[in-house]
Amino acid sequence: GAGVSQTPSNKVTEKGKYVELRCDPISGHTALYWYRQSLGQGPEFLIYFQGTGAADDSGLPNDRFFAVRPEGSVSTLKIQRTERGDSAVYLCASSSWGGGSTDTQYFGPGTRLTVL
Amino acid sequence: SQQGEEDPQALSIQEGENATMNCSYKTSINNLQWYRQNSGRGLVHLILIRSNEREKHSGRLRVTLDTSKKSSSLLITASRAADTASYFCATESGGSYIPTFGRGTSLIVHP
């Protein structure tokens, strides 16, 4: 079946604007993860969903960042009042159940966000 | 914050040579995983090694883990130009199943 998809692939916005990034996980995967990756760095964890609920949002940098997964499938990462420092590639991953260390995460291609 | 640190940051080799990348981490782990990333986009899971394992193989990949030294190595044998990518280690610790990634090693394999 299809892998994890993310839209848009690229997003350019102006400082202060609001953006939404979408993630479509692999069908049937209950766990969904958002990461942010800056240039030359590894992915940095933002938030993890188990079903519809955020099981761990400790990685969200501040209250301008918010994510939802209302039906336990598609997730949207929302960033308010964007700042230039938010520019990065935002990666989404899903896994079948998220409850074990052997549960492989499958990553999407990412959304490259540029804040001018 | 990043738990694992890969070494070297960049590696350039000729096709057919072996490539070795190392990962060091700071705190005790449950497992360590290696991922590959092409062109700064999606990551692909390569191999997972548990804290009670010392070595694992998958095709041309060989991973070792030394928990006493808090380090792991990824060996790619008989490298190919298509192996050109960034390679990341990621650790899971305590009760968390959220992997913490290092900064990665950029590997270039020249044909």
Interface residues (C-beta under 8 A of the other chain):
Chain A: V4 Y33 Y35 Q37 L39 G40 Q41 G42 P43 E44 F45 Y48 D56 G59 V89 L91 A93 G98 G99 G100 S101 T102 D103 T104 Q105 Y106 F107 G108 P109 G110
Chain B: Q2 G4 N30 N31 G40 R41 G42 L43 V44 H45 L48 R50 F88 A90 E92 S96 Y97 I98 P99 T100 F101 G102 R103 G104
